[in-house]
């Protein structure tokens, strides 16, 4: 999360703030700790289903973006080879 805030993907004010004393991203560590504590009370099937669902959604979005990119490039007049 710190790297993402450093690259301006997440809020620098929240996720990019470092501790003055230890020079570590304290907010990120607290968020990760809270998620870890919540995960202690879950059975194995629940996080597994979250991971499977997230991977499925990511796979579908990547496929949709490839199709969208291909159609957009064709409309712009570029000749594309759909095989390569």
DRENMARTI-531558 format. One record per atom (N, C-alpha, C, CB): residue number from 1; residue in one letter; atom name; x, y, z. Coordinates in steps of 0.001 Angstrom, whole numbers, plus 524288, in hexadecimal, padded with zeros to 5 digits. Glycine has a CB too. Layout:
N
   seq   type   atom       X       Y       Z
   NUM      A     CA       X       Y       Z
...
! end
This chain:
84
   seq   type   atom       X       Y       Z
     1      X      N   80335   7FB66   80000
     1      X     CA   80000   80000   80000
     1      X      C   8036C   804E8   80000
     1      X     CB   7FC54   7FFF6   804B2
     2      X      N   807DA   80485   8029E
     2      X     CA   80B57   8090D   802A7
     2      X      C   80D6A   80A2A   7FD2A
     2      X     CB   80FEB   80828   80676
     3      X      N   80EE4   8060E   7FA62
     3      X     CA   810E4   806CD   7F512
     3      X      C   80CAF   808FE   7F184
     3      X     CB   812F6   801A5   7F2DB
     4      X      N   807E1   80745   7F23A
     4      X     CA   80396   8094E   7EF10
     4      X      C   8028D   80F01   7F060
     4      X     CB   7FE9D   8060D   7EFE5
     5      X      N   80312   81083   7F545
     5      X     CA   80250   81607   7F6A5
     5      X      C   806D4   81950   7F4A3
     5      X     CB   801C4   816B0   7FC99
     6      X      N   80B70   81717   7F4A3
     6      X     CA   80FFC   819E0   7F292
     6      X      C   80F60   81AE4   7ECB9
     6      X     CB   81502   816C1   7F39D
     7      X      N   80CAA   81749   7E9FF
     7      X     CA   80BB0   817D8   7E460
     7      X      C   80695   81ABC   7E347
     7      X     CB   80B8E   8127A   7E1C6
     8      X      N   8042E   81D0B   7E73F
     8      X     CA   7FF59   8201F   7E6E9
     8      X      C   7FAA2   81CEE   7E533
     8      X     CB   80019   82496   7E32D
     9      X      N   7FA9C   817E0   7E670
     9      X     CA   7F5FF   814A7   7E56C
     9      X      C   7F251   814F3   7EA1E
     9      X     CB   7F795   80EDF   7E448
    10      X      N   7F47C   814CD   7EEC9
    10      X     CA   7F186   8158E   7F39A
    10      X      C   7F2ED   81ADD   7F5EA
    10      X     CB   7F2A3   81115   7F797
    11      X      N   7EFEB   81C7B   7F9B0
    11      X     CA   7F0B6   82195   7FC21
    11      X      C   7F603   821DD   7FEE0
    11      X     CB   7EC50   822BA   80009
    12      X      N   7F91C   825BE   7FD5C
    12      X     CA   7FE37   82679   7FFDC
    12      X      C   7FDA2   8284E   8057E
    12      X     CB   80181   82A67   7FCC6
    13      X      N   7F988   82B36   8068F
    13      X     CA   7F8C8   82D4A   80BD2
    13      X      C   7F7C3   828F1   80FC9
    13      X     CB   7F443   8312D   80BDD
    14      X      N   7F52F   824C6   80E19
    14      X     CA   7F3DE   82085   811B4
    14      X      C   7F7D7   81C1D   81154
    14      X     CB   7EE5E   81E6C   81093
    15      X      N   7F896   819FF   80CAE
    15      X     CA   7FBC7   81558   80C06
    15      X      C   8018F   81687   80B31
    15      X     CB   7F9C5   8123D   80786
    16      X      N   802EA   81B4D   80A0B
    16      X     CA   80857   81CAA   80917
    16      X      C   80B1A   81F1F   80DB4
    16      X     CB   808A4   8203C   804A0
    17      X      N   8085A   81FB8   8120E
    17      X     CA   80AA4   8223A   816A3
    17      X      C   80E25   81E62   81993
    17      X     CB   80652   82456   81A47
    18      X      N   812EC   8200C   81AAE
    18      X     CA   816A5   81CD4   81D8D
    18      X      C   8171F   81EAF   82328
    18      X     CB   81BFD   81CE6   81AE4
    19      X      N   81840   81B0E   8269D
    19      X     CA   81928   81C56   82C16
    19      X      C   81E30   81F74   82C94
    19      X     CB   81967   81756   82F7A
    20      X      N   81E15   8237A   82FC1
    20      X     CA   822BC   826BB   8308F
    20      X      C   82713   823A4   83349
    20      X     CB   82155   82BA0   833CB
    21      X      N   82581   8204E   836E3
    21      X     CA   82956   81D81   83A0D
    21      X      C   82BA3   818C8   83730
    21      X     CB   826D8   81BBF   83F23
    22      X      N   82842   81594   834B8
    22      X     CA   82A15   810AD   8326B
    22      X      C   82A81   810CA   82C78
    22      X     CB   82680   80C5B   833FE
    23      X      N   82859   814DF   82A0A
    23      X     CA   82854   81561   82451
    23      X      C   8259A   810C7   821B2
    23      X     CB   82DE9   815D5   82244
    24      X      N   8212C   80F33   823E9
    24      X     CA   81DF9   80AFE   821B6
    24      X      C   8187A   80D0B   820C2
    24      X     CB   81DDB   80626   82568
    25      X      N   8159E   80AD0   81D0B
    25      X     CA   81042   80C86   81BFA
    25      X      C   80C79   80A58   82010
    25      X     CB   80E8F   80ACE   81676
    26      X      N   80B83   80D4E   82424
    26      X     CA   80886   80B88   828A2
    26      X      C   802DF   80A46   82730
    26      X     CB   808A8   80FA2   82CE7
    27      X      N   8005E   80D94   82428
    27      X     CA   7FAE2   80CB2   822C3
    27      X      C   7FA53   80799   81FC2
    27      X     CB   7F8BB   8114A   81F7F
    28      X      N   7FDEF   80685   81C38
    28      X     CA   7FDBC   801B2   8193D
    28      X      C   7FE5F   7FCEC   81CC3
    28      X     CB   801EF   801B6   8150B
    29      X      N   801D2   7FD50   8208A
    29      X     CA   802A1   7F8FE   8242B
    29      X      C   7FDD0   7F80A   82787
    29      X     CB   80757   7FA11   827A1
    30      X      N   7FB3B   7FC37   82932
    30      X     CA   7F67F   7FBA7   82C57
    30      X      C   7F220   7F92F   82923
    30      X     CB   7F4BF   800FA   82E7D
    31      X      N   7F174   7FAE4   8244F
    31      X     CA   7ED68   7F8AA   820E8
    31      X      C   7EE7E   7F2E2   81FEB
    31      X     CB   7ED20   7FBAC   81BA9
    32      X      N   7F350   7F18C   81ECD
    32      X     CA   7F4B6   7EC10   81DE6
    32      X      C   7F3D9   7E8D3   822D1
    32      X     CB   7FA6D   7EB9B   81C1C
    33      X      N   7F518   7EAFE   8274F
    33      X     CA   7F437   7E844   82C3C
    33      X      C   7EE7E   7E74C   82D56
    33      X     CB   7F68D   7EB4D   830A4
    34      X      N   7EB36   7EB2E   82C48
    34      X     CA   7E594   7EA8E   82D24
    34      X      C   7E35F   7E65E   82984
    34      X     CB   7E2B3   7EFCB   82C47
    35      X      N   7E503   7E663   824A5
    35      X     CA   7E334   7E263   820FC
    35      X      C   7E50F   7DD01   822C0
    35      X     CB   7E52A   7E390   81B65
    36      X      N   7E9D2   7DCA9   824AD
    36      X     CA   7EBD6   7D7B3   826A7
    36      X      C   7E8D9   7D5C9   82B64
    36      X     CB   7F18A   7D839   82801
    37      X      N   7E770   7D960   82EE9
    37      X     CA   7E466   7D7D4   8337D
    37      X      C   7DEED   7D5FD   83201
    37      X     CB   7E407   7DC5B   83752
    38      X      N   7DC96   7D880   82E26
    38      X     CA   7D775   7D6BF   82C4B
    38      X      C   7D7E8   7D15E   829C8
    38      X     CB   7D522   7DAB5   8285C
    39      X      N   7DC24   7D071   826F6
    39      X     CA   7DCE3   7CB75   82440
    39      X      C   7DD92   7C6E8   8280A
    39      X     CB   7E199   7CBC8   820A9
    40      X      N   7DF39   7C7F2   82CC5
    40      X     CA   7DFD8   7C3C6   830A2
    40      X      C   7DAA5   7C10C   831A4
    40      X     CB   7E211   7C5F8   835C5
    41      X      N   7D667   7C3F0   83179
    41      X     CA   7D151   7C1C1   832DA
    41      X      C   7CE69   7BF53   82E3B
    41      X     CB   7CDFE   7C5EF   8353C
    42      X      N   7D0CC   7BF34   829AC
    42      X     CA   7CE50   7BCE4   82510
    42      X      C   7D026   7B74D   8245B
    42      X     CB   7CF82   7C01F   82020
    43      X      N   7CCAC   7B40A   8223C
    43      X     CA   7CE61   7AECA   820DF
    43      X      C   7D138   7AEF1   81BA2
    43      X     CB   7C9AF   7AAF7   820AB
    44      X      N   7D38C   7AABD   81A0D
    44      X     CA   7D6C6   7AAA4   81559
    44      X      C   7D38C   7AB7A   8106A
    44      X     CB   7D9B2   7A57D   814FD
    45      X      N   7CEB6   7A9BB   81059
    45      X     CA   7CB76   7AA0A   80BA5
    45      X      C   7CA1F   7AFAC   80A33
    45      X     CB   7C675   7A6EF   80C6C
    46      X      N   7C95B   7B30E   80E02
    46      X     CA   7C7C5   7B873   80CE4
    46      X      C   7CC05   7BB8B   80A14
    46      X     CB   7C652   7BB37   811EE
    47      X      N   7D0D7   7BBC4   80C16
    47      X     CA   7D4DE   7BE9F   80927
    47      X      C   7D606   7BC26   803D3
    47      X     CB   7D9E1   7BEE2   80C5A
    48      X      N   7D59C   7B700   8038D
    48      X     CA   7D67B   7B45E   7FE93
    48      X      C   7D277   7B609   7FA8D
    48      X     CB   7D654   7AE76   7FF48
    49      X      N   7CD99   7B67C   7FC34
    49      X     CA   7C990   7B833   7F885
    49      X      C   7CA61   7BDE8   7F6F4
    49      X     CB   7C417   7B77B   7FAEB
    50      X      N   7CC40   7C132   7FA95
    50      X     CA   7CD7E   7C69B   7F937
    50      X      C   7D1CA   7C6D3   7F51F
    50      X     CB   7CF22   7C9AE   7FE14
    51      X      N   7D5D3   7C3A4   7F5DC
    51      X     CA   7DA38   7C398   7F22F
    51      X      C   7D866   7C1A1   7ECDD
    51      X     CB   7DEBB   7C025   7F445
    52      X      N   7D54B   7BD7A   7ECCD
    52      X     CA   7D362   7BB65   7E7D5
    52      X      C   7CFF5   7BF5D   7E504
    52      X     CB   7D056   7B655   7E8B9
    53      X      N   7CC8F   7C1FF   7E7DD
    53      X     CA   7C923   7C5E4   7E586
    53      X      C   7CC50   7CA7C   7E36F
    53      X     CB   7C517   7C7CB   7E984
    54      X      N   7D028   7CC41   7E661
    54      X     CA   7D372   7D094   7E4A7
    54      X      C   7D69B   7CF2E   7DFD7
    54      X     CB   7D711   7D23E   7E8FF
    55      X      N   7D8A9   7CA73   7DFAF
    55      X     CA   7DBA5   7C8C0   7DB20
    55      X      C   7D81F   7C856   7D65C
    55      X     CB   7DE51   7C37E   7DC31
    56      X      N   7D35A   7C671   7D71D
    56      X     CA   7CFA2   7C605   7D2CA
    56      X      C   7CE4A   7CB66   7D0A0
    56      X     CB   7CAA3   7C335   7D493
    57      X      N   7CD38   7CF1D   7D3FE
    57      X     CA   7CBF1   7D46D   7D248
    57      X      C   7D099   7D6DF   7CF77
    57      X     CB   7CA4F   7D7D9   7D6FD
    58      X      N   7D550   7D636   7D193
    58      X     CA   7D9F5   7D862   7CF0F
    58      X      C   7DAC1   7D5F9   7C9A8
    58      X     CB   7DED2   7D779   7D27B
    59      X      N   7D9F3   7D0E1   7C928
    59      X     CA   7DA81   7CE39   7C424
    59      X      C   7D69B   7D05D   7C02F
    59      X     CB   7D9C1   7C851   7C4CB
    60      X      N   7D1CE   7D11E   7C1CB
    60      X     CA   7CDD0   7D335   7BE49
    60      X      C   7CF0E   7D8D6   7BCB0
    60      X     CB   7C86E   7D2F3   7C0E5
    61      X      N   7D0E6   7DBFD   7C049
    61      X     CA   7D227   7E16B   7BF00
    61      X      C   7D6CB   7E1CC   7BB44
    61      X     CB   7D34F   7E47C   7C3F9
    62      X      N   7DAA8   7DE63   7BBF2
    62      X     CA   7DF14   7DE69   7B84F
    62      X      C   7DD3A   7DCEB   7B2DD
    62      X     CB   7E36A   7DAA1   7BA2B
    63      X      N   7DA01   7D8EF   7B279
    63      X     CA   7D7FA   7D757   7AD5D
    63      X      C   7D4BF   7DBAC   7AADC
    63      X     CB   7D4AE   7D264   7ADE4
    64      X      N   7D173   7DE30   7ADE9
    64      X     CA   7CE36   7E26F   7ABD6
    64      X      C   7D19E   7E6FF   7AA0B
    64      X     CB   7CA40   7E44C   7AFFC
    65      X      N   7D5CB   7E82A   7ACE6
    65      X     CA   7D927   7EC82   7AB55
    65      X      C   7DC1B   7EB4B   7A653
    65      X     CB   7DCFE   7EDD1   7AFAD
    66      X      N   7DD8A   7E663   7A571
    66      X     CA   7E02C   7E4F0   7A096
    66      X      C   7DC74   7E5A2   79BF8
    66      X     CB   7E22C   7DF3C   7A0DA
    67      X      N   7D79C   7E3DD   79C9A
    67      X     CA   7D3C2   7E479   7986B
    67      X      C   7D2BB   7EA44   7976C
    67      X     CB   7CE9B   7E19E   799D0
    68      X      N   7D218   7ED4C   79B8B
    68      X     CA   7D12D   7F2E4   79B05
    68      X      C   7D5B6   7F58F   7983A
    68      X     CB   7D053   7F55D   7A063
    69      X      N   7DA86   7F42A   799A7
    69      X     CA   7DF27   7F672   79727
    69      X      C   7DF48   7F50B   7915A
    69      X     CB   7E435   7F48A   799E2
    70      X      N   7DE1C   7F033   79003
    70      X     CA   7DE23   7EE80   78A93
    70      X      C   7DA1C   7F18D   78764
    70      X     CB   7DD0D   7E89B   78A37
    71      X      N   7D552   7F1FD   78970
    71      X     CA   7D130   7F4D0   786AA
    71      X      C   7D2A1   7FA94   7861A
    71      X     CB   7CBE9   7F43F   7898E
    72      X      N   7D4CA   7FCD7   78A21
    72      X     CA   7D64B   8025C   789F9
    72      X      C   7DA91   8035C   785E8
    72      X     CB   7D82A   80425   78F60
    73      X      N   7DE63   7FFEE   785A7
    73      X     CA   7E291   8008B   781D5
    73      X      C   7E087   7FFCD   77C46
    73      X     CB   7E6F9   7FCAA   782F1
    74      X      N   7DCD7   7FC42   77B85
    74      X     CA   7DA8B   7FB7C   77653
    74      X      C   7D78C   80054   7749B
    74      X     CB   7D6E7   7F6B2   7764E
    75      X      N   7D4AC   802A9   7782D
    75      X     CA   7D1BC   8076C   776E0
    75      X      C   7D565   80BEA   775A5
    75      X     CB   7CE16   808F2   77B5F
    76      X      N   7DA0A   80BEA   777EA
    76      X     CA   7DDD7   81013   776DF
    76      X      C   7E093   80F41   771A4
    76      X     CB   7E1E4   81058   77B44
    77      X      N   7DF87   80AD0   76F12
    77      X     CA   7E1C0   809DC   769EC
    77      X      C   7E69E   80682   769E8
    77      X     CB   7E2F4   80EDC   7676D
    78      X      N   7E82A   80489   76E51
    78      X     CA   7ECBD   80127   76E89
    78      X      C   7EB46   7FB97   76D08
    78      X     CB   7EF31   80143   77401
    79      X      N   7EE80   7F91B   769E6
    79      X     CA   7ED92   7F3A8   7687D
    79      X      C   7F066   7F04D   76C70
    79      X     CB   7EF6E   7F26D   762C9
    80      X      N   7ED6C   7ED32   76F36
    80      X     CA   7EFA5   7E9E6   7734D
    80      X      C   7EEF2   7E42C   771E4
    80      X     CB   7ED19   7EB14   778A0
    81      X      N   7F2B0   7E10C   7737C
    81      X     CA   7F24F   7DB70   772DE
    81      X      C   7F00E   7D936   777F0
    81      X     CB   7F7C2   7D8F6   77189
    82      X      N   7EB5E   7D6F5   777DB
    82      X     CA   7E8FD   7D50D   77CAD
    82      X      C   7EBAA   7D03D   77EF3
    82      X     CB   7E35F   7D3D7   77BB8
    83      X      N   7EF17   7CDB8   77BF1
    83      X     CA   7F1B9   7C90C   77DC0
    83      X      C   7F675   7CA60   78117
    83      X     CB   7F359   7C5B7   77926
    84      X      N   7F94F   7CE79   77FBB
    84      X     CA   7FE11   7CFCC   782A3
    84      X      C   7FD43   7D41D   78673
    84      X     CB   80254   7D145   77F02
! end
